[in-house]
Every structure is written in structure tokens, then in C-alpha cells.
Amino acid sequence: MASYTSANRRGLIFGLKILAIHFIHAAESAEIFLNWHVMIDMNIRPVSVDQPVITINGMFPGPLINATTNDNVHVNVFNDMDEPLLLTWNGIQQRLNSWQDGVSGTNCPIMPGKNWTYVFQIKDQIGSFFYFPSINFHKAGGGFGPIRVNNREVIKVPFSKPEAEFDLLIGDWYQRDFKDVRSQLNTTFWAYDGPPDGMLMNGRGPYKNPSTKAHESFTVTQGKTYRFRISNVGTTWSINFRIQNHQMVVVETEGSYTNKITIESLDVHVGQSYSVLVTADQNAADYYMVASPKMFNAGDDDRTFKAIGVLHYDDSTTPPNGPLPKGPDPFDMAFSVHQAKSIRWNLTAGAARPNPQGTFNVSNVKPSQTFILQGSTAQINGALRYTVNNVSYLTPATPLKLADYSPNGSGVYQIDEFPVNFSNPVGVNGTFVVTGIHREWLEIVFRNGLDVMDSWHLDGFGFYVVGFRDGEWRPKLRSIYNLYDPVVRSTVQVYPGGWTAVYVYLDNPGMWNLRSQHLKNWYLGQEIYVRVYDADPDPTKERPPPHNILFCGKKIDPPLPPIEASPPLNPSPPPGALQPPNSPPPYGAPPLQNPSGPPSPNPTPPPHALPPPGAPPLTPPRASPLPNTSPPPQNQPPIRVPVPSSAPAARNMTW
């Protein structure tokens, strides 16, 4: 009896420990409920031009998502527009849950007049991000907004708490209906050359531009330090940002704390986000804040193609004066590359987890796969397209993720049909899906065959940016990689005629979009999907389909109802990296198609793609949602950051 009692006591103690861990984990996360109405507004007119602007709850930019590591976010999206809609969460990794990624390969769109609730956890992340509409060229019309992911209180931030934080969304802008721009992409000028008409700062036009209804302004107190979370939400232009007479200290980018570097100006490429600290250490006055396009000669005193705002000292009575602060030559790639290489990972800082970021590094990594992906253009069947390795992505009517759950394979796509190490001999359209080996390292070399900047983004992961260079990439150039402290981010620039190399650890099973962040490139085919899977059916290794899953395209039997299971508390460190003691087991995924077996035949993939230029927008043949069983939204107002009241010829670039 004594032995039995002792065993019971030990079992009870163990059970209480597990229960305590569960409640501690639950206490560290909050449930955030948001109701968003996405609609067209003809009255905003940011540059005094009649044009439709996509708003969320009447706001442009949209509401702030202000979350903390491990919070659960519920966003009930009402599509009040006249076209199908999806929103994606740029840089949010959707751990184990690509069902919520909000791109054409994972989700059926929300049809006009309908609503759908995204439910996702911001698992093991901190940092600065943004969301935006992902289909039908909608991003050119707005619909974007900021995301902050704050540290948990138990994790120390590697800089002093700022007086306040500001979100700064900067991007190029067309002074016309985004549908008109979309319809003109069947012409060479608009597909490959036509520039935007200017830039906006938090949805507002340039200061002192006659067409600007209202400019952006930030009020600061002399002697205080502020955090600016800067994102390039544009479609085309990389930007250089600076503040008149003020320096900036870079501290974070896309979820990674960086070594602090003090700079006069910052290059932010399309789709990228940074945090900088700015101290109000000048005389009480107002100062220009300027973002100018790169690889485009806007002129020193231009107030059309630049985004211009005001840094206002709270006791200032002096408006900005003097010339606009001058940035680097917009064609000087050497400056940009040097700055990019100087942005390094802070190895000693904690981030989403208590252990230092440098606990996980790539110093001993040997990738098991290498993708060499070249972005370029091609004319395919008379249509102007962008390509990856000479393949222009064809979007099937059935999302790839949904197709994987067809019992016998759906024939929607054929895995590994196209090359990942060289270019196809001729330009073709195709549904480009490649295998990513679960829990293995992947090396990706992005090559830019164009004479303009490009930037690439991978959903579901952060990648280690190990190298940049001009010219052709060759295997021997791995010797110049930075394997000591490369920064980890989800969007990386690729310079004209050059290459960028990254390492990524594929520990997050799912169907993940790898794309150009330049909107024309993406819309006209420069994307692929990486399918990461595991044969283990354990539901803790990948979330099952949500209860409210939407269906479209080919008839596919609904998946079984989700099995409620909590994922592991922390992702595993990748092999080859230094690992903390008592690491949890790695993430996995449910069984999809057998990776060792033959791929599913796909002689004629469905031809329904993102609409070719001039065609109607993407509208799936069928979309029948199951009942929305997400938790009811609470009466919580959206959070909003308070906001106070033809091109010259290009010049030669220099590396």
C-alpha cells in the first residue's frame, strides 16, 4: 500500500506540474478580437485625386494590431468591396498553421458581401511587421496596416524604454484607380517600366505639396527618445529614409534585435520593416522627415516623388526650413550594400524566448538543399510575365493547401515539376511547387536578372541573410558568407545584376509562399510555393484545417473536424545550431503525399490564375463556407496609432 500511495503521490505531483505549466503558458497569452470592414472609399483623396482607396473600418492605413508574443489574434474580416479579398500578415510565421496565411495557395478568398475569421497565434515572435491584401493587385489601392509584437514582460528589451512608439508606413502610390493600373499591365510600359506617381507617409501626401490634403507629423519632447517602426508598404520602390539634423539608431528588423548602429539615413526595401530610435536632441523646432525612392532620380528639392512629413517638437513655433535633407545618391549601390552588411544580429539579446538570439546560429550548418532562383521577365503565349527560373506561376482555382487534403490527390499541381537550380529552357506558365525537407536546412540563392531592385519574402520563416554580391553566384563564393552573426528576417533585397544568399531551417510544416515583394512581379507570376511536410499524423505537429474553412475550385471532400491539441511551447533549435538544455522535440506535420512516392499526375493544371492583364479579377468558381465557429468577437474597438494633426532618365549604377 505504501508503494501504491507513493506512486500516486509522484503521479499527482507530475500532473500538477504539467497543469501549472499549462496555466503559466495560458497566462502569458491574450485573446485579441477584431472586427474589420474592408471597403472602398472615394472621399479620402490623399493627393487630391479622385480615386478608390481601400480602407479598414474607414481608416487608411488600417488599424494597428498591437500584440504580445504568443497572443491569439481573431480578425473577423467583412469584405464590403466588389471583388474577392484576402489579407496576409507579412512576417508573421503562422507556426504550424499555414491555413491562416492569407495567400492564394493557402486560402480561398473572401467573396464580396461575405466575412471570414482569421485565427492565428503570434507564436515565439517579437518585432515590427504589417499586413496587406494579397490578391487582385489590391495592395496598390491600400488596405495595409501595422503590426507590433511586443516582448513579454519576462524578456528584457536590449535598449531603454522609449518615451513613445510610432508606426511609420511609407510606400509609393499611384494617383489613379488600382483597377486601371491592373488593366494596363498587358502593355510593356506598365508591366516593366511604368513608375508610381509619388509616395505617401502613413497614407498622407508630402508636406508643402499643393495637392496634399494633410501631411504626417509626429510630436516629440526635447531630450526624449522615441521608437519609430518603419515599414515599406509600397509596390515598387526601395526607399531611403532620414530626418533633418537627427541621427537614428537601428535596433530591430522583422523580429530580430540587431547590433545597434548609428546612421544618418536608412534604406528600406519593399516589404521590409525596421525599428529605429530617435532622440529629440536638437533645438525646439520642426524638422523634415523624408523618404526618397532609390534607383529613381527625384531631385534634391522634389516634393512630388518623395514622402515628406514633420518631426514637431512640442514647444516649437518654427516650421521646417532650409533644403530637404539630402540622402545618398539613389543609384549608389555600394552605399546600400555596405549598410545592409552592417546590420548584424544581436547575439546576446533575448527576443521571443529568454535564451539569447545567438544560441541559434549557422556557424556549423550544412544545408541539405540548395535552390538557385532567378527572377526575370518573359513573354509567354503573347502575355507579359515575370518568372522564377523562366516559370511564371499559374494560380489554380483550388488552393494548394486545400488540394493536399484531397483523399487521393486532386491533380491541382505536380510537386517538383520545375527546376530549382537552373532556368527552364523556355518561358512557361505553371504551378511551381517544390519540396522543402522538414527539419533540414535550405540554402536559397536569389539572383536578379533585372536592372532594377527586387526583394524576396518567404512566408512561415525567418531566414539568415548570409551574403550579398554583384555578378554571378558560384559555389566557391560560399567562402565569403557571414556565418557568424547574419541577421534573421523574412524579406531580403536583391540588387540589380547581383545575388543574395540565405539559409532557412524548415521546422514549420505547411504550404509556404516564396515571392517577389514587388507587386507587379508577384501579380504577373514571380512566386513559387515551398511544401514542407512530415509523415507523422500527430496533430500537435501541424494544425488541422480550421472549422470555418472555405472551399473553392475543384470539389474536395471536407477534411475531418480539427482535433484540439496544443502545440509544443517552443520550437526546437535547428540541427547544427547551439542548443539550450532540455530543448523540446521539433515540430512536425501531418501526412500529406508520400515524399518518397511518385508525384501526383498533373497533365493539365487548371488554367485559372491571377488574372492576366486586362482580365477580370480572381473569382473562384465556387466558394461555400462552413459555419463560422470562431469565438464571438468582443466589443473591443480597433487599436489605432494616434496621428497628429514624369521621371528623369536613369543613370548608371555604381557598386
Buried (B, 14 or more C-beta within 10 A) or exposed (E): EEEEEEEEEEEEEEEEEEEEEEEEEEEBBEEBBBBBBBBBBEEBBBBEBEBBBBBBBEBBBBBBBBBBBBBBBBBBBBBBBEBBBBBBBBBBBBBBBBBBBBBBBBBBBBBEEBBBBBBBBBBBBBBBBBBBBBBBBBBBBBBBBBBBBBBBEEBEBBBEEBBBBBBBBBBBBBBBBBBEBBBBBBBEEBBBEBBBBBBBBBBBBBBBBEBBEEBBBBBBBBEBBBBBBBBBBBBBBBBBBBBBBBBBBBBBBBBBBBBEBEBBBBBBBBBBBBBBBBBBEBEBBBBBBBBBBBBBBBEEEBBBBBBBBBBBBEEBEEEBEEEBBBBBBBBBBEBBBEBBBEBBBBBEBBBBBEBBBBBBBBEEBEBEBBBBBBBBBBEBEEBBBBBBBBBBBBBBBBBBBBBBBBEEBBBBBBBEBBBBEEBBEEBBBBBBBBBBBBBBBBBBBBBBBBEBBBBBBBBBBBBBBBBBBBEEBEEEBBEEBBBEBBBBBBBBBBBBBBBBBBBBBBBBBBBBBBBBBBBBBBBBBBBBBBBBBBBBEBBBBBBBBBBBBBBBBBEBEEBEEBEEEEBBBBBBBBBBBEBEEEEEEBBBBBBBBEBEEEBBEBEEBBEBBBBBBEEEBBBBEEBEBBEBEBEEBEEEEBBBBEBEEEBEEEEEBEB
